[in-house]
Amino acid sequence: MDAVERAEAGARGPLGEVPGRWSRGTVAGLLRACHPGPTAAVTLLVTGLAVASGQDAAGVALVAAAVLAGQLSVGWSNDAVDADRDTALRRSDKPVADGTVDARTVGSAARAALALCVALSLAYGPLAGAVHLAGVAAAWAYNMRLKRTVWSWLPYAVGFASLPAFVTLGLPGTPAPAWSVVAASALVGVGAHLGNVLPDIEDDLATGVRGWPQRLGPAGVRLLLPAPLVAATVLLAAGRPGALGIAAVAGALVAATGGSVLGRRWPKVPFLAAILVAGIDVALLLWRGTGPS
Ligand SMILES: CC(C)=CCC/C(C)=C/CC/C(C)=C/COP(=O)(O)OP(=O)(O)O
């Protein structure tokens, strides 16, 4: 019996109670299951990008809502798909594994968020919406299958590349995004993938998940991690050379390399470093804009 069937048969909470569909525990479980850190970080960074692009307040609000719905759908579908594996590993950071919320509820929430994401993305603009939805579809493909393959980096690259394109294509006149911004975002996505998987490599290998970082191994991941992150900042800084660009590249170098070194002792630090470099990149974009260079 898989986790979904167990839930349908009436999964019980840690104290043996049958959880109500919308009890306080269920809501808390859903909040934990959405991958709240990355969901909040991606939504805030893309909202910052929308502000940098010169979008008006209604447009910025639509971008924020569409990206939040997309990230919620990706986070929840990930935990719904991984329910059996996370339960077998007794992962204390997974609310489905500790019985706080059942996999069926998390799966329903993922589908509802996806439906909302489709409506909000297309409301922002048909072409922009289609691009964002392609990124979200790539992330679902990661959850369903690609995370177990050598192509695990690809949905991250596509998903992150879609974000600045989404913002820019929704501006009046549907301007094309700068290639350097799209490429830099894809590189940050690859860095985020390496940083996110690093703490879980041992568990992943034990359960047959052999994505690209698992094949590289922890030492290989730590060595490679700074490369895509720093390359992203160099790409963005190259468009407008000057003191601020140099400071941004230096900051990215310190954050990415420091994260990689500290990752030996604190495995979650490299992912935080990836978020920090993404923040530096968005700050650069606030300064230089997201349109064609
Ligand atoms: C549109 C857009 C920006 C998309 C982002 C791209 C993408 C592929 C995101 C996946 C995010 C996610 C839920 C990772 C969990 O991975 P995991 O299952 O390896 O880690 P876990 O076991 O800790 O949950």
Ligand as a Chemical Component Dictionary entry (heavy atoms), coordinates in Angstrom:
data_LIG
# 
_chem_comp.id                   LIG 
_chem_comp.type                 NON-POLYMER 
_chem_comp.pdbx_formal_charge   0 
_chem_comp.three_letter_code    LIG 
# 
loop_
_chem_comp_atom.comp_id 
_chem_comp_atom.atom_id 
_chem_comp_atom.alt_atom_id 
_chem_comp_atom.type_symbol 
_chem_comp_atom.charge 
_chem_comp_atom.model_Cartn_x 
_chem_comp_atom.model_Cartn_y 
_chem_comp_atom.model_Cartn_z 
_chem_comp_atom.pdbx_ordinal 
LIG C1  C1  C 0 9.490  27.637 -12.055 1  
LIG C2  C2  C 0 10.651 27.316 -11.195 2  
LIG C3  C3  C 0 11.477 28.422 -10.701 3  
LIG C4  C4  C 0 10.936 26.050 -10.904 4  
LIG C5  C5  C 0 12.062 25.605 -10.037 5  
LIG C6  C6  C 0 12.748 24.399 -10.633 6  
LIG C7  C7  C 0 12.649 23.120 -9.826  7  
LIG C8  C8  C 0 13.021 21.860 -10.531 8  
LIG C9  C9  C 0 12.268 23.119 -8.547  9  
LIG C10 C10 C 0 12.154 21.902 -7.684  10 
LIG C11 C11 C 0 11.988 22.379 -6.260  11 
LIG C12 C12 C 0 11.852 21.278 -5.259  12 
LIG C13 C13 C 0 10.532 21.047 -4.681  13 
LIG C14 C14 C 0 12.944 20.587 -4.892  14 
LIG C15 C15 C 0 12.963 19.493 -3.890  15 
LIG O1  O1  O 0 13.909 18.595 -4.357  16 
LIG P1  P1  P 0 14.221 17.209 -3.666  17 
LIG O2  O2  O 0 13.054 16.302 -3.748  18 
LIG O3  O3  O 0 15.476 16.746 -4.322  19 
LIG O4  O4  O 0 14.538 17.630 -2.181  20 
LIG P2  P2  P 0 13.764 17.275 -0.840  21 
LIG O5  O5  O 0 13.820 15.783 -0.696  22 
LIG O6  O6  O 0 14.540 17.977 0.227   23 
LIG O7  O7  O 0 12.353 17.769 -0.958  24 
# 
loop_
_chem_comp_bond.comp_id 
_chem_comp_bond.atom_id_1 
_chem_comp_bond.atom_id_2 
_chem_comp_bond.value_order 
_chem_comp_bond.pdbx_ordinal 
LIG C1  C2  SING 1  
LIG C2  C3  SING 2  
LIG C2  C4  DOUB 3  
LIG C4  C5  SING 4  
LIG C5  C6  SING 5  
LIG C6  C7  SING 6  
LIG C7  C8  SING 7  
LIG C7  C9  DOUB 8  
LIG C9  C10 SING 9  
LIG C10 C11 SING 10 
LIG C11 C12 SING 11 
LIG C12 C13 SING 12 
LIG C12 C14 DOUB 13 
LIG C14 C15 SING 14 
LIG C15 O1  SING 15 
LIG O1  P1  SING 16 
LIG P1  O2  DOUB 17 
LIG P1  O3  SING 18 
LIG P1  O4  SING 19 
LIG O4  P2  SING 20 
LIG P2  O5  DOUB 21 
LIG P2  O6  SING 22 
LIG P2  O7  SING 23 
# 
